[in-house]
Amino acid sequence: MWGRIFHFTADAVLISAVLAGIKRNTGLQPAMSQIENEDIRKYAQKYLNVGEWLLDNSILFMNNSSYFERKNND
């Protein structure tokens, strides 16, 4: 049971991170204004903020790691 909960949680966080990456690269984001219930809208925004946090921290880790390098597009 705990394994399933952990798996679903990890999947949800990864989906949130993918949505954050799409937002940063294309500007496309879920239409939060279409969620009528204010409480659900608030929790959906918190969910998306988890993806933003994960993306920010992943980029910070990769920038400070010797295992990653920037590729020049020349």
Predicted model as a PDB file, atoms N, CA, C, CB and O in Angstrom, pLDDT in the B-factor column:
MODEL        1                                                                  
ATOM      1  N   MET A   1       0.816  -1.197   0.000  1.00 89.00           N  
ATOM      2  CA  MET A   1       0.000   0.000   0.000  1.00 89.00           C  
ATOM      3  C   MET A   1       0.861   1.263   0.000  1.00 89.00           C  
ATOM      4  CB  MET A   1      -0.930  -0.003   1.201  1.00 89.00           C  
ATOM      5  O   MET A   1       0.620   2.186  -0.777  1.00 89.00           O  
ATOM      6  N   TRP A   2       1.879   1.296   0.886  1.00 90.00           N  
ATOM      7  CA  TRP A   2       2.735   2.483   0.955  1.00 90.00           C  
ATOM      8  C   TRP A   2       3.521   2.670  -0.343  1.00 90.00           C  
ATOM      9  CB  TRP A   2       3.700   2.377   2.145  1.00 90.00           C  
ATOM     10  O   TRP A   2       3.809   3.795  -0.753  1.00 90.00           O  
ATOM     11  N   GLY A   3       3.863   1.552  -0.979  1.00 91.00           N  
ATOM     12  CA  GLY A   3       4.576   1.622  -2.244  1.00 91.00           C  
ATOM     13  C   GLY A   3       3.739   2.288  -3.329  1.00 91.00           C  
ATOM     14  O   GLY A   3       4.243   3.083  -4.122  1.00 91.00           O  
ATOM     15  N   ARG A   4       2.473   1.955  -3.348  1.00 93.00           N  
ATOM     16  CA  ARG A   4       1.578   2.569  -4.341  1.00 93.00           C  
ATOM     17  C   ARG A   4       1.404   4.060  -4.093  1.00 93.00           C  
ATOM     18  CB  ARG A   4       0.212   1.880  -4.325  1.00 93.00           C  
ATOM     19  O   ARG A   4       1.408   4.860  -5.028  1.00 93.00           O  
ATOM     20  N   ILE A   5       1.250   4.427  -2.821  1.00 94.00           N  
ATOM     21  CA  ILE A   5       1.094   5.844  -2.483  1.00 94.00           C  
ATOM     22  C   ILE A   5       2.339   6.618  -2.887  1.00 94.00           C  
ATOM     23  CB  ILE A   5       0.818   6.023  -0.973  1.00 94.00           C  
ATOM     24  O   ILE A   5       2.247   7.698  -3.471  1.00 94.00           O  
ATOM     25  N   PHE A   6       3.514   6.054  -2.569  1.00 93.00           N  
ATOM     26  CA  PHE A   6       4.769   6.702  -2.947  1.00 93.00           C  
ATOM     27  C   PHE A   6       4.876   6.821  -4.462  1.00 93.00           C  
ATOM     28  CB  PHE A   6       5.969   5.921  -2.390  1.00 93.00           C  
ATOM     29  O   PHE A   6       5.284   7.863  -4.976  1.00 93.00           O  
ATOM     30  N   HIS A   7       4.514   5.766  -5.174  1.00 94.00           N  
ATOM     31  CA  HIS A   7       4.595   5.772  -6.635  1.00 94.00           C  
ATOM     32  C   HIS A   7       3.686   6.839  -7.235  1.00 94.00           C  
ATOM     33  CB  HIS A   7       4.227   4.395  -7.195  1.00 94.00           C  
ATOM     34  O   HIS A   7       4.112   7.587  -8.116  1.00 94.00           O  
ATOM     35  N   PHE A   8       2.443   6.920  -6.773  1.00 94.00           N  
ATOM     36  CA  PHE A   8       1.521   7.932  -7.288  1.00 94.00           C  
ATOM     37  C   PHE A   8       1.997   9.349  -6.956  1.00 94.00           C  
ATOM     38  CB  PHE A   8       0.119   7.705  -6.716  1.00 94.00           C  
ATOM     39  O   PHE A   8       1.854  10.263  -7.768  1.00 94.00           O  
ATOM     40  N   THR A   9       2.564   9.522  -5.759  1.00 93.00           N  
ATOM     41  CA  THR A   9       3.088  10.827  -5.368  1.00 93.00           C  
ATOM     42  C   THR A   9       4.254  11.224  -6.261  1.00 93.00           C  
ATOM     43  CB  THR A   9       3.524  10.816  -3.898  1.00 93.00           C  
ATOM     44  O   THR A   9       4.322  12.358  -6.735  1.00 93.00           O  
ATOM     45  N   ALA A  10       5.171  10.289  -6.489  1.00 94.00           N  
ATOM     46  CA  ALA A  10       6.317  10.579  -7.357  1.00 94.00           C  
ATOM     47  C   ALA A  10       5.858  10.900  -8.774  1.00 94.00           C  
ATOM     48  CB  ALA A  10       7.293   9.392  -7.374  1.00 94.00           C  
ATOM     49  O   ALA A  10       6.384  11.818  -9.402  1.00 94.00           O  
ATOM     50  N   ASP A  11       4.890  10.159  -9.279  1.00 95.00           N  
ATOM     51  CA  ASP A  11       4.356  10.436 -10.621  1.00 95.00           C  
ATOM     52  C   ASP A  11       3.732  11.832 -10.693  1.00 95.00           C  
ATOM     53  CB  ASP A  11       3.309   9.373 -11.009  1.00 95.00           C  
ATOM     54  O   ASP A  11       3.938  12.561 -11.663  1.00 95.00           O  
ATOM     55  N   ALA A  12       2.973  12.193  -9.667  1.00 95.00           N  
ATOM     56  CA  ALA A  12       2.325  13.505  -9.650  1.00 95.00           C  
ATOM     57  C   ALA A  12       3.365  14.623  -9.626  1.00 95.00           C  
ATOM     58  CB  ALA A  12       1.388  13.626  -8.437  1.00 95.00           C  
ATOM     59  O   ALA A  12       3.200  15.636 -10.306  1.00 95.00           O  
ATOM     60  N   VAL A  13       4.429  14.447  -8.851  1.00 94.00           N  
ATOM     61  CA  VAL A  13       5.484  15.467  -8.783  1.00 94.00           C  
ATOM     62  C   VAL A  13       6.204  15.578 -10.124  1.00 94.00           C  
ATOM     63  CB  VAL A  13       6.495  15.134  -7.658  1.00 94.00           C  
ATOM     64  O   VAL A  13       6.515  16.683 -10.568  1.00 94.00           O  
ATOM     65  N   LEU A  14       6.469  14.454 -10.770  1.00 95.00           N  
ATOM     66  CA  LEU A  14       7.131  14.496 -12.076  1.00 95.00           C  
ATOM     67  C   LEU A  14       6.252  15.160 -13.135  1.00 95.00           C  
ATOM     68  CB  LEU A  14       7.501  13.083 -12.524  1.00 95.00           C  
ATOM     69  O   LEU A  14       6.752  15.918 -13.967  1.00 95.00           O  
ATOM     70  N   ILE A  15       4.961  14.886 -13.111  1.00 95.00           N  
ATOM     71  CA  ILE A  15       4.046  15.547 -14.053  1.00 95.00           C  
ATOM     72  C   ILE A  15       4.032  17.052 -13.794  1.00 95.00           C  
ATOM     73  CB  ILE A  15       2.607  14.964 -13.930  1.00 95.00           C  
ATOM     74  O   ILE A  15       4.009  17.845 -14.735  1.00 95.00           O  
ATOM     75  N   SER A  16       4.047  17.441 -12.539  1.00 96.00           N  
ATOM     76  CA  SER A  16       4.083  18.859 -12.194  1.00 96.00           C  
ATOM     77  C   SER A  16       5.372  19.512 -12.706  1.00 96.00           C  
ATOM     78  CB  SER A  16       3.960  19.043 -10.669  1.00 96.00           C  
ATOM     79  O   SER A  16       5.346  20.645 -13.185  1.00 96.00           O  
ATOM     80  N   ALA A  17       6.495  18.798 -12.605  1.00 95.00           N  
ATOM     81  CA  ALA A  17       7.766  19.326 -13.097  1.00 95.00           C  
ATOM     82  C   ALA A  17       7.753  19.452 -14.626  1.00 95.00           C  
ATOM     83  CB  ALA A  17       8.928  18.423 -12.648  1.00 95.00           C  
ATOM     84  O   ALA A  17       8.288  20.415 -15.176  1.00 95.00           O  
ATOM     85  N   VAL A  18       7.150  18.492 -15.299  1.00 96.00           N  
ATOM     86  CA  VAL A  18       7.040  18.575 -16.763  1.00 96.00           C  
ATOM     87  C   VAL A  18       6.195  19.783 -17.163  1.00 96.00           C  
ATOM     88  CB  VAL A  18       6.422  17.273 -17.342  1.00 96.00           C  
ATOM     89  O   VAL A  18       6.540  20.507 -18.097  1.00 96.00           O  
ATOM     90  N   LEU A  19       5.093  19.995 -16.454  1.00 95.00           N  
ATOM     91  CA  LEU A  19       4.251  21.169 -16.743  1.00 95.00           C  
ATOM     92  C   LEU A  19       5.011  22.470 -16.491  1.00 95.00           C  
ATOM     93  CB  LEU A  19       2.971  21.137 -15.886  1.00 95.00           C  
ATOM     94  O   LEU A  19       4.831  23.443 -17.223  1.00 95.00           O  
ATOM     95  N   ALA A  20       5.864  22.493 -15.457  1.00 95.00           N  
ATOM     96  CA  ALA A  20       6.672  23.684 -15.186  1.00 95.00           C  
ATOM     97  C   ALA A  20       7.677  23.923 -16.313  1.00 95.00           C  
ATOM     98  CB  ALA A  20       7.407  23.543 -13.837  1.00 95.00           C  
ATOM     99  O   ALA A  20       7.903  25.063 -16.719  1.00 95.00           O  
ATOM    100  N   GLY A  21       8.278  22.843 -16.816  1.00 94.00           N  
ATOM    101  CA  GLY A  21       9.213  22.977 -17.932  1.00 94.00           C  
ATOM    102  C   GLY A  21       8.535  23.463 -19.196  1.00 94.00           C  
ATOM    103  O   GLY A  21       9.090  24.286 -19.924  1.00 94.00           O  
ATOM    104  N   ILE A  22       7.340  22.961 -19.464  1.00 96.00           N  
ATOM    105  CA  ILE A  22       6.577  23.415 -20.634  1.00 96.00           C  
ATOM    106  C   ILE A  22       6.245  24.897 -20.488  1.00 96.00           C  
ATOM    107  CB  ILE A  22       5.273  22.580 -20.807  1.00 96.00           C  
ATOM    108  O   ILE A  22       6.338  25.661 -21.448  1.00 96.00           O  
ATOM    109  N   LYS A  23       5.858  25.291 -19.284  1.00 95.00           N  
ATOM    110  CA  LYS A  23       5.530  26.697 -19.040  1.00 95.00           C  
ATOM    111  C   LYS A  23       6.737  27.592 -19.298  1.00 95.00           C  
ATOM    112  CB  LYS A  23       5.031  26.890 -17.602  1.00 95.00           C  
ATOM    113  O   LYS A  23       6.604  28.658 -19.900  1.00 95.00           O  
ATOM    114  N   ARG A  24       7.908  27.166 -18.846  1.00 93.00           N  
ATOM    115  CA  ARG A  24       9.109  27.990 -19.025  1.00 93.00           C  
ATOM    116  C   ARG A  24       9.575  28.060 -20.464  1.00 93.00           C  
ATOM    117  CB  ARG A  24      10.222  27.461 -18.173  1.00 93.00           C  
ATOM    118  O   ARG A  24      10.070  29.096 -20.908  1.00 93.00           O  
ATOM    119  N   ASN A  25       9.422  26.967 -21.198  1.00 93.00           N  
ATOM    120  CA  ASN A  25       9.935  26.937 -22.565  1.00 93.00           C  
ATOM    121  C   ASN A  25       8.965  27.492 -23.593  1.00 93.00           C  
ATOM    122  CB  ASN A  25      10.292  25.541 -22.934  1.00 93.00           C  
ATOM    123  O   ASN A  25       9.392  28.028 -24.615  1.00 93.00           O  
ATOM    124  N   THR A  26       7.675  27.374 -23.343  1.00 95.00           N  
ATOM    125  CA  THR A  26       6.703  27.787 -24.355  1.00 95.00           C  
ATOM    126  C   THR A  26       5.759  28.876 -23.885  1.00 95.00           C  
ATOM    127  CB  THR A  26       5.904  26.609 -24.794  1.00 95.00           C  
ATOM    128  O   THR A  26       5.142  29.558 -24.703  1.00 95.00           O  
ATOM    129  N   GLY A  27       5.640  29.049 -22.576  1.00 93.00           N  
ATOM    130  CA  GLY A  27       4.679  29.997 -22.034  1.00 93.00           C  
ATOM    131  C   GLY A  27       3.287  29.409 -21.860  1.00 93.00           C  
ATOM    132  O   GLY A  27       2.396  30.063 -21.319  1.00 93.00           O  
ATOM    133  N   LEU A  28       3.099  28.175 -22.318  1.00 94.00           N  
ATOM    134  CA  LEU A  28       1.796  27.514 -22.163  1.00 94.00           C  
ATOM    135  C   LEU A  28       1.652  27.001 -20.744  1.00 94.00           C  
ATOM    136  CB  LEU A  28       1.635  26.353 -23.177  1.00 94.00           C  
ATOM    137  O   LEU A  28       2.591  26.438 -20.181  1.00 94.00           O  
ATOM    138  N   GLN A  29       0.480  27.194 -20.169  1.00 93.00           N  
ATOM    139  CA  GLN A  29       0.223  26.722 -18.815  1.00 93.00           C  
ATOM    140  C   GLN A  29      -1.247  26.366 -18.681  1.00 93.00           C  
ATOM    141  CB  GLN A  29       0.627  27.786 -17.769  1.00 93.00           C  
ATOM    142  O   GLN A  29      -2.074  26.823 -19.470  1.00 93.00           O  
ATOM    143  N   PRO A  30      -1.579  25.549 -17.681  1.00 92.00           N  
ATOM    144  CA  PRO A  30      -2.995  25.205 -17.481  1.00 92.00           C  
ATOM    145  C   PRO A  30      -3.828  26.459 -17.215  1.00 92.00           C  
ATOM    146  CB  PRO A  30      -3.150  24.210 -16.309  1.00 92.00           C  
ATOM    147  O   PRO A  30      -3.367  27.398 -16.566  1.00 92.00           O  
ATOM    148  N   ALA A  31      -5.045  26.459 -17.721  1.00 94.00           N  
ATOM    149  CA  ALA A  31      -5.946  27.603 -17.560  1.00 94.00           C  
ATOM    150  C   ALA A  31      -6.587  27.532 -16.177  1.00 94.00           C  
ATOM    151  CB  ALA A  31      -7.038  27.626 -18.680  1.00 94.00           C  
ATOM    152  O   ALA A  31      -7.673  26.977 -16.010  1.00 94.00           O  
ATOM    153  N   MET A  32      -5.903  28.100 -15.196  1.00 92.00           N  
ATOM    154  CA  MET A  32      -6.382  28.051 -13.817  1.00 92.00           C  
ATOM    155  C   MET A  32      -7.675  28.848 -13.640  1.00 92.00           C  
ATOM    156  CB  MET A  32      -5.310  28.582 -12.869  1.00 92.00           C  
ATOM    157  O   MET A  32      -8.467  28.562 -12.743  1.00 92.00           O  
ATOM    158  N   SER A  33      -7.880  29.827 -14.482  1.00 92.00           N  
ATOM    159  CA  SER A  33      -9.087  30.656 -14.356  1.00 92.00           C  
ATOM    160  C   SER A  33     -10.361  29.874 -14.673  1.00 92.00           C  
ATOM    161  CB  SER A  33      -8.988  31.867 -15.278  1.00 92.00           C  
ATOM    162  O   SER A  33     -11.457  30.308 -14.318  1.00 92.00           O  
ATOM    163  N   GLN A  34     -10.230  28.746 -15.326  1.00 94.00           N  
ATOM    164  CA  GLN A  34     -11.405  27.939 -15.655  1.00 94.00           C  
ATOM    165  C   GLN A  34     -11.841  27.039 -14.508  1.00 94.00           C  
ATOM    166  CB  GLN A  34     -11.125  27.098 -16.874  1.00 94.00           C  
ATOM    167  O   GLN A  34     -12.897  26.412 -14.580  1.00 94.00           O  
ATOM    168  N   ILE A  35     -11.041  26.969 -13.454  1.00 93.00           N  
ATOM    169  CA  ILE A  35     -11.432  26.190 -12.274  1.00 93.00           C  
ATOM    170  C   ILE A  35     -12.331  27.078 -11.433  1.00 93.00           C  
ATOM    171  CB  ILE A  35     -10.178  25.694 -11.448  1.00 93.00           C  
ATOM    172  O   ILE A  35     -11.879  28.087 -10.891  1.00 93.00           O  
ATOM    173  N   GLU A  36     -13.584  26.714 -11.323  1.00 94.00           N  
ATOM    174  CA  GLU A  36     -14.564  27.564 -10.658  1.00 94.00           C  
ATOM    175  C   GLU A  36     -14.422  27.568  -9.141  1.00 94.00           C  
ATOM    176  CB  GLU A  36     -15.947  27.122 -11.028  1.00 94.00           C  
ATOM    177  O   GLU A  36     -14.579  28.610  -8.506  1.00 94.00           O  
ATOM    178  N   ASN A  37     -14.127  26.416  -8.561  1.00 94.00           N  
ATOM    179  CA  ASN A  37     -14.024  26.311  -7.111  1.00 94.00           C  
ATOM    180  C   ASN A  37     -12.707  26.929  -6.647  1.00 94.00           C  
ATOM    181  CB  ASN A  37     -14.127  24.832  -6.656  1.00 94.00           C  
ATOM    182  O   ASN A  37     -11.635  26.505  -7.079  1.00 94.00           O  
ATOM    183  N   GLU A  38     -12.784  27.918  -5.779  1.00 94.00           N  
ATOM    184  CA  GLU A  38     -11.594  28.647  -5.337  1.00 94.00           C  
ATOM    185  C   GLU A  38     -10.625  27.766  -4.564  1.00 94.00           C  
ATOM    186  CB  GLU A  38     -11.997  29.822  -4.481  1.00 94.00           C  
ATOM    187  O   GLU A  38      -9.412  27.908  -4.714  1.00 94.00           O  
ATOM    188  N   ASP A  39     -11.140  26.855  -3.739  1.00 95.00           N  
ATOM    189  CA  ASP A  39     -10.271  25.964  -2.971  1.00 95.00           C  
ATOM    190  C   ASP A  39      -9.498  25.012  -3.880  1.00 95.00           C  
ATOM    191  CB  ASP A  39     -11.094  25.167  -1.963  1.00 95.00           C  
ATOM    192  O   ASP A  39      -8.302  24.794  -3.689  1.00 95.00           O  
ATOM    193  N   ILE A  40     -10.187  24.450  -4.866  1.00 95.00           N  
ATOM    194  CA  ILE A  40      -9.527  23.542  -5.808  1.00 95.00           C  
ATOM    195  C   ILE A  40      -8.490  24.307  -6.625  1.00 95.00           C  
ATOM    196  CB  ILE A  40     -10.564  22.868  -6.744  1.00 95.00           C  
ATOM    197  O   ILE A  40      -7.400  23.797  -6.884  1.00 95.00           O  
ATOM    198  N   ARG A  41      -8.828  25.527  -7.031  1.00 95.00           N  
ATOM    199  CA  ARG A  41      -7.891  26.363  -7.785  1.00 95.00           C  
ATOM    200  C   ARG A  41      -6.635  26.644  -6.961  1.00 95.00           C  
ATOM    201  CB  ARG A  41      -8.562  27.688  -8.200  1.00 95.00           C  
ATOM    202  O   ARG A  41      -5.523  26.624  -7.488  1.00 95.00           O  
ATOM    203  N   LYS A  42      -6.822  26.906  -5.659  1.00 95.00           N  
ATOM    204  CA  LYS A  42      -5.692  27.186  -4.767  1.00 95.00           C  
ATOM    205  C   LYS A  42      -4.783  25.965  -4.658  1.00 95.00           C  
ATOM    206  CB  LYS A  42      -6.194  27.603  -3.367  1.00 95.00           C  
ATOM    207  O   LYS A  42      -3.560  26.092  -4.727  1.00 95.00           O  
ATOM    208  N   TYR A  43      -5.378  24.782  -4.487  1.00 95.00           N  
ATOM    209  CA  TYR A  43      -4.569  23.568  -4.366  1.00 95.00           C  
ATOM    210  C   TYR A  43      -3.928  23.188  -5.698  1.00 95.00           C  
ATOM    211  CB  TYR A  43      -5.425  22.412  -3.851  1.00 95.00           C  
ATOM    212  O   TYR A  43      -2.819  22.654  -5.713  1.00 95.00           O  
ATOM    213  N   ALA A  44      -4.596  23.449  -6.798  1.00 95.00           N  
ATOM    214  CA  ALA A  44      -3.991  23.196  -8.106  1.00 95.00           C  
ATOM    215  C   ALA A  44      -2.775  24.100  -8.314  1.00 95.00           C  
ATOM    216  CB  ALA A  44      -5.025  23.417  -9.234  1.00 95.00           C  
ATOM    217  O   ALA A  44      -1.764  23.661  -8.863  1.00 95.00           O  
ATOM    218  N   GLN A  45      -2.867  25.348  -7.882  1.00 95.00           N  
ATOM    219  CA  GLN A  45      -1.723  26.262  -7.988  1.00 95.00           C  
ATOM    220  C   GLN A  45      -0.575  25.796  -7.099  1.00 95.00           C  
ATOM    221  CB  GLN A  45      -2.139  27.697  -7.608  1.00 95.00           C  
ATOM    222  O   GLN A  45       0.588  25.879  -7.494  1.00 95.00           O  
ATOM    223  N   LYS A  46      -0.890  25.309  -5.909  1.00 95.00           N  
ATOM    224  CA  LYS A  46       0.149  24.762  -5.028  1.00 95.00           C  
ATOM    225  C   LYS A  46       0.812  23.550  -5.675  1.00 95.00           C  
ATOM    226  CB  LYS A  46      -0.447  24.373  -3.654  1.00 95.00           C  
ATOM    227  O   LYS A  46       2.028  23.379  -5.586  1.00 95.00           O  
ATOM    228  N   TYR A  47       0.014  22.715  -6.322  1.00 95.00           N  
ATOM    229  CA  TYR A  47       0.541  21.546  -7.028  1.00 95.00           C  
ATOM    230  C   TYR A  47       1.507  21.967  -8.126  1.00 95.00           C  
ATOM    231  CB  TYR A  47      -0.604  20.713  -7.622  1.00 95.00           C  
ATOM    232  O   TYR A  47       2.582  21.383  -8.267  1.00 95.00           O  
ATOM    233  N   LEU A  48       1.135  22.963  -8.895  1.00 95.00           N  
ATOM    234  CA  LEU A  48       2.013  23.443  -9.962  1.00 95.00           C  
ATOM    235  C   LEU A  48       3.263  24.109  -9.388  1.00 95.00           C  
ATOM    236  CB  LEU A  48       1.261  24.426 -10.871  1.00 95.00           C  
ATOM    237  O   LEU A  48       4.330  24.038  -9.997  1.00 95.00           O  
ATOM    238  N   ASN A  49       3.149  24.747  -8.240  1.00 95.00           N  
ATOM    239  CA  ASN A  49       4.312  25.372  -7.609  1.00 95.00           C  
ATOM    240  C   ASN A  49       5.328  24.328  -7.156  1.00 95.00           C  
ATOM    241  CB  ASN A  49       3.874  26.224  -6.419  1.00 95.00           C  
ATOM    242  O   ASN A  49       6.524  24.617  -7.108  1.00 95.00           O  
ATOM    243  N   VAL A  50       4.877  23.127  -6.825  1.00 96.00           N  
ATOM    244  CA  VAL A  50       5.808  22.046  -6.474  1.00 96.00           C  
ATOM    245  C   VAL A  50       6.695  21.726  -7.678  1.00 96.00           C  
ATOM    246  CB  VAL A  50       5.034  20.771  -6.008  1.00 96.00           C  
ATOM    247  O   VAL A  50       7.897  21.511  -7.525  1.00 96.00           O  
ATOM    248  N   GLY A  51       6.111  21.695  -8.859  1.00 95.00           N  
ATOM    249  CA  GLY A  51       6.883  21.449 -10.081  1.00 95.00           C  
ATOM    250  C   GLY A  51       7.875  22.555 -10.351  1.00 95.00           C  
ATOM    251  O   GLY A  51       9.004  22.288 -10.764  1.00 95.00           O  
ATOM    252  N   GLU A  52       7.471  23.805 -10.124  1.00 96.00           N  
ATOM    253  CA  GLU A  52       8.390  24.937 -10.295  1.00 96.00           C  
ATOM    254  C   GLU A  52       9.562  24.816  -9.325  1.00 96.00           C  
ATOM    255  CB  GLU A  52       7.651  26.282 -10.079  1.00 96.00           C  
ATOM    256  O   GLU A  52      10.714  25.036  -9.699  1.00 96.00           O  
ATOM    257  N   TRP A  53       9.255  24.461  -8.065  1.00 97.00           N  
ATOM    258  CA  TRP A  53      10.297  24.311  -7.053  1.00 97.00           C  
ATOM    259  C   TRP A  53      11.265  23.193  -7.445  1.00 97.00           C  
ATOM    260  CB  TRP A  53       9.672  24.021  -5.671  1.00 97.00           C  
ATOM    261  O   TRP A  53      12.482  23.352  -7.340  1.00 97.00           O  
ATOM    262  N   LEU A  54      10.718  22.067  -7.896  1.00 96.00           N  
ATOM    263  CA  LEU A  54      11.560  20.940  -8.296  1.00 96.00           C  
ATOM    264  C   LEU A  54      12.435  21.322  -9.487  1.00 96.00           C  
ATOM    265  CB  LEU A  54      10.694  19.714  -8.641  1.00 96.00           C  
ATOM    266  O   LEU A  54      13.620  20.988  -9.516  1.00 96.00           O  
ATOM    267  N   LEU A  55      11.873  22.004 -10.447  1.00 95.00           N  
ATOM    268  CA  LEU A  55      12.641  22.421 -11.622  1.00 95.00           C  
ATOM    269  C   LEU A  55      13.749  23.390 -11.226  1.00 95.00           C  
ATOM    270  CB  LEU A  55      11.718  23.070 -12.669  1.00 95.00           C  
ATOM    271  O   LEU A  55      14.883  23.246 -11.682  1.00 95.00           O  
ATOM    272  N   ASP A  56      13.440  24.374 -10.385  1.00 96.00           N  
ATOM    273  CA  ASP A  56      14.452  25.329  -9.922  1.00 96.00           C  
ATOM    274  C   ASP A  56      15.593  24.627  -9.198  1.00 96.00           C  
ATOM    275  CB  ASP A  56      13.818  26.369  -9.001  1.00 96.00           C  
ATOM    276  O   ASP A  56      16.763  24.907  -9.462  1.00 96.00           O  
ATOM    277  N   ASN A  57      15.263  23.723  -8.296  1.00 96.00           N  
ATOM    278  CA  ASN A  57      16.297  23.047  -7.525  1.00 96.00           C  
ATOM    279  C   ASN A  57      17.098  22.064  -8.369  1.00 96.00           C  
ATOM    280  CB  ASN A  57      15.677  22.327  -6.355  1.00 96.00           C  
ATOM    281  O   ASN A  57      18.289  21.867  -8.127  1.00 96.00           O  
ATOM    282  N   SER A  58      16.462  21.451  -9.349  1.00 95.00           N  
ATOM    283  CA  SER A  58      17.187  20.558 -10.252  1.00 95.00           C  
ATOM    284  C   SER A  58      18.195  21.335 -11.085  1.00 95.00           C  
ATOM    285  CB  SER A  58      16.212  19.809 -11.168  1.00 95.00           C  
ATOM    286  O   SER A  58      19.329  20.893 -11.270  1.00 95.00           O  
ATOM    287  N   ILE A  59      17.783  22.488 -11.585  1.00 94.00           N  
ATOM    288  CA  ILE A  59      18.690  23.327 -12.368  1.00 94.00           C  
ATOM    289  C   ILE A  59      19.834  23.831 -11.498  1.00 94.00           C  
ATOM    290  CB  ILE A  59      17.931  24.513 -12.989  1.00 94.00           C  
ATOM    291  O   ILE A  59      20.983  23.854 -11.941  1.00 94.00           O  
ATOM    292  N   LEU A  60      19.537  24.231 -10.278  1.00 95.00           N  
ATOM    293  CA  LEU A  60      20.573  24.676  -9.348  1.00 95.00           C  
ATOM    294  C   LEU A  60      21.577  23.558  -9.082  1.00 95.00           C  
ATOM    295  CB  LEU A  60      19.943  25.150  -8.028  1.00 95.00           C  
ATOM    296  O   LEU A  60      22.784  23.799  -9.092  1.00 95.00           O  
ATOM    297  N   PHE A  61      21.098  22.349  -8.848  1.00 95.00           N  
ATOM    298  CA  PHE A  61      21.981  21.209  -8.619  1.00 95.00           C  
ATOM    299  C   PHE A  61      22.861  20.958  -9.839  1.00 95.00           C  
ATOM    300  CB  PHE A  61      21.163  19.951  -8.286  1.00 95.00           C  
ATOM    301  O   PHE A  61      24.070  20.765  -9.707  1.00 95.00           O  
ATOM    302  N   MET A  62      22.254  20.962 -11.028  1.00 94.00           N  
ATOM    303  CA  MET A  62      23.016  20.674 -12.238  1.00 94.00           C  
ATOM    304  C   MET A  62      24.046  21.756 -12.536  1.00 94.00           C  
ATOM    305  CB  MET A  62      22.080  20.519 -13.418  1.00 94.00           C  
ATOM    306  O   MET A  62      25.137  21.454 -13.019  1.00 94.00           O  
ATOM    307  N   ASN A  63      23.713  23.015 -12.254  1.00 93.00           N  
ATOM    308  CA  ASN A  63      24.672  24.100 -12.467  1.00 93.00           C  
ATOM    309  C   ASN A  63      25.889  23.957 -11.571  1.00 93.00           C  
ATOM    310  CB  ASN A  63      24.009  25.445 -12.224  1.00 93.00           C  
ATOM    311  O   ASN A  63      26.991  24.330 -11.971  1.00 93.00           O  
ATOM    312  N   ASN A  64      25.717  23.427 -10.370  1.00 94.00           N  
ATOM    313  CA  ASN A  64      26.809  23.305  -9.412  1.00 94.00           C  
ATOM    314  C   ASN A  64      27.509  21.959  -9.471  1.00 94.00           C  
ATOM    315  CB  ASN A  64      26.294  23.536  -8.029  1.00 94.00           C  
ATOM    316  O   ASN A  64      28.457  21.727  -8.721  1.00 94.00           O  
ATOM    317  N   SER A  65      27.070  21.079 -10.333  1.00 94.00           N  
ATOM    318  CA  SER A  65      27.633  19.742 -10.429  1.00 94.00           C  
ATOM    319  C   SER A  65      28.654  19.667 -11.558  1.00 94.00           C  
ATOM    320  CB  SER A  65      26.524  18.709 -10.644  1.00 94.00           C  
ATOM    321  O   SER A  65      28.493  20.293 -12.606  1.00 94.00           O  
ATOM    322  N   SER A  66      29.707  18.889 -11.321  1.00 92.00           N  
ATOM    323  CA  SER A  66      30.708  18.696 -12.385  1.00 92.00           C  
ATOM    324  C   SER A  66      30.242  17.665 -13.407  1.00 92.00           C  
ATOM    325  CB  SER A  66      32.051  18.258 -11.783  1.00 92.00           C  
ATOM    326  O   SER A  66      30.894  17.481 -14.435  1.00 92.00           O  
ATOM    327  N   TYR A  67      29.142  17.000 -13.146  1.00 94.00           N  
ATOM    328  CA  TYR A  67      28.626  15.988 -14.066  1.00 94.00           C  
ATOM    329  C   TYR A  67      27.821  16.583 -15.216  1.00 94.00           C  
ATOM    330  CB  TYR A  67      27.769  15.006 -13.313  1.00 94.00           C  
ATOM    331  O   TYR A  67      27.457  15.868 -16.149  1.00 94.00           O  
ATOM    332  N   PHE A  68      27.544  17.867 -15.159  1.00 92.00           N  
ATOM    333  CA  PHE A  68      26.766  18.532 -16.201  1.00 92.00           C  
ATOM    334  C   PHE A  68      27.551  19.718 -16.733  1.00 92.00           C  
ATOM    335  CB  PHE A  68      25.384  18.986 -15.664  1.00 92.00           C  
ATOM    336  O   PHE A  68      28.271  20.380 -15.985  1.00 92.00           O  
ATOM    337  N   GLU A  69      27.413  19.984 -18.019  1.00 90.00           N  
ATOM    338  CA  GLU A  69      28.067  21.135 -18.636  1.00 90.00           C  
ATOM    339  C   GLU A  69      27.125  21.754 -19.646  1.00 90.00           C  
ATOM    340  CB  GLU A  69      29.403  20.730 -19.308  1.00 90.00           C  
ATOM    341  O   GLU A  69      26.252  21.085 -20.200  1.00 90.00           O  
ATOM    342  N   ARG A  70      27.315  23.042 -19.878  1.00 87.00           N  
ATOM    343  CA  ARG A  70      26.497  23.740 -20.879  1.00 87.00           C  
ATOM    344  C   ARG A  70      27.051  23.476 -22.263  1.00 87.00           C  
ATOM    345  CB  ARG A  70      26.449  25.263 -20.599  1.00 87.00           C  
ATOM    346  O   ARG A  70      28.265  23.482 -22.471  1.00 87.00           O  
ATOM    347  N   LYS A  71      26.169  23.249 -23.191  1.00 85.00           N  
ATOM    348  CA  LYS A  71      26.557  23.018 -24.576  1.00 85.00           C  
ATOM    349  C   LYS A  71      26.383  24.337 -25.331  1.00 85.00           C  
ATOM    350  CB  LYS A  71      25.706  21.863 -25.228  1.00 85.00           C  
ATOM    351  O   LYS A  71      25.327  24.965 -25.267  1.00 85.00           O  
ATOM    352  N   ASN A  72      27.408  24.737 -26.030  1.00 81.00           N  
ATOM    353  CA  ASN A  72      27.322  25.949 -26.857  1.00 81.00           C  
ATOM    354  C   ASN A  72      26.638  25.588 -28.170  1.00 81.00           C  
ATOM    355  CB  ASN A  72      28.744  26.570 -27.119  1.00 81.00           C  
ATOM    356  O   ASN A  72      26.902  24.532 -28.747  1.00 81.00           O  
ATOM    357  N   ASN A  73      25.773  26.454 -28.631  1.00 75.00           N  
ATOM    358  CA  ASN A  73      25.031  26.203 -29.868  1.00 75.00           C  
ATOM    359  C   ASN A  73      25.723  26.822 -31.072  1.00 75.00           C  
ATOM    360  CB  ASN A  73      23.612  26.746 -29.754  1.00 75.00           C  
ATOM    361  O   ASN A  73      25.059  27.280 -32.002  1.00 75.00           O  
ATOM    362  N   ASP A  74      27.032  26.841 -31.065  1.00 66.00           N  
ATOM    363  CA  ASP A  74      27.804  27.405 -32.202  1.00 66.00           C  
ATOM    364  C   ASP A  74      28.001  26.423 -33.301  1.00 66.00           C  
ATOM    365  CB  ASP A  74      29.148  27.893 -31.748  1.00 66.00           C  
ATOM    366  O   ASP A  74      28.623  26.745 -34.313  1.00 66.00           O  
TER     367      ASP A  74                                                      
ENDMDL                                                                          
END                                                                             
